[in-house]
Amino acid sequence: MKRYLSIPFFIVLVCFLFCQPGCGNSLQNKIAGKWVIDTDEDLFEMIGDEQESVDNEAKFTLDFQNGGLFGSKVIASGHEQIKTGRWFFVEGQADICKVRVSINSGNSKLEPDNVLTDIKFIDENTIELIPPNMDAIKHKMRFRRGK
């Protein structure tokens, strides 16, 4: 009888440890994808760029790809800035996680810029963070999940 009770207990324990919502791998999977700056953000007013984007193209995107590749693209004043690197999940709990981003980690001519940032999930399709490629301005921004 004990043997039959220990198997369900073991299964429940494993599920409890590895399947808690909002923790570990679950948050890591939620981060993965393309994120577009929220239309309500005032970033481009801050940098004095009021130029309309071409064909309603997003002016600021972050891309946290599965497999750890990172990319960011900013279009301002008619110029495009693209940064690439790698991202690593550090830790997470509830709706906040910490990631480390190494920008320029694929370019041997440049020293990687390692940035640690907190990502807060407002909801399934909205995050708030200080973008790793704009760490110097210390301004939290909201991004929505892109297509």
Stockholm file with secondary structure:
# STOCKHOLM 1.0

chainA/1-147         MKRYLSIPFFIVLVCFLFCQPGCGNSLQNKIAGKWVIDTDEDLFEMIGDEQESVDNEAKFTLDFQNGGLFGSKVIASGHEQIKTGRWFFVEGQADICKVRVSINSGNSKLEPDNVLTDIKFIDENTIELIPPNMDAIKHKMRFRRGK
#=GR chainA/1-147 SS CHHHHHHHHHHHHHHHHHCCTTSTHHHHHHHCEEEEECTTCCHHHHTTCCCCCGGGCCSEEEEECTTSEEEEEEEETTEEEEEEEEEEEEEEETTEEEEEEEETTTCTTSCCEEEEEEEEEEETTEEEECCGGGGGGCCCEEEEECC
#=GC SS_cons         CHHHHHHHHHHHHHHHHHCCTTSTHHHHHHHCEEEEECTTCCHHHHTTCCCCCGGGCCSEEEEECTTSEEEEEEEETTEEEEEEEEEEEEEEETTEEEEEEEETTTCTTSCCEEEEEEEEEEETTEEEECCGGGGGGCCCEEEEECC
//
